[in-house]
């Protein structure tokens, strides 16, 4: 399991954070992602971040429902944005306005 909130240093995006979470497939559907996301959102609010963003693979449906339950909305699709095992993978782009 891993988690972080990244904030870029440029003035235009100072209030925007990007959530990065990772939960092994063998541990999906145990509430771990939710347990990591909740403190990330709290920390973003504490730091006066007004918007959080995240991405997930199109075929990785495990994190989509928990993200929606916290208010993240699907905002777009990034075609072939990642390469895994030599294959292009699409990503769902999600955002939450705090």
Secondary structure, DSSP 8 states (H G I E B T S, - for coil): -EEEEEE-SSGGGTTEEEEEEE--GGGTTSSHHHHHHHHHHHHHHHTT--EEEEEEETT-THHHHHHHHTT-EEEEEEEEEEEETTEEEEEEEEEEE-
